[in-house]
């Protein structure tokens, strides 16, 4: 699983970013359950999703700062 680039997030609007953040959080929860049960093959997926969420939050914060 490959993470998102910050430049790719520039094309998304605020609503889309918030939706992606929510979806990624749900995926992290599901992967966490898989990890607990021992069904998760690639543990790096969780970290990749967490970093993607951080990039999205950074993009949202930058937009709020530039609009102020």
Buried (B, 14 or more C-beta within 10 A) or exposed (E): EEBBEEEEBEEBEEEEBBEBBEEBEEBBEEBEEBBEEEEBEEEEBBEBBEEBBEBBEEBBEEBEEEEE
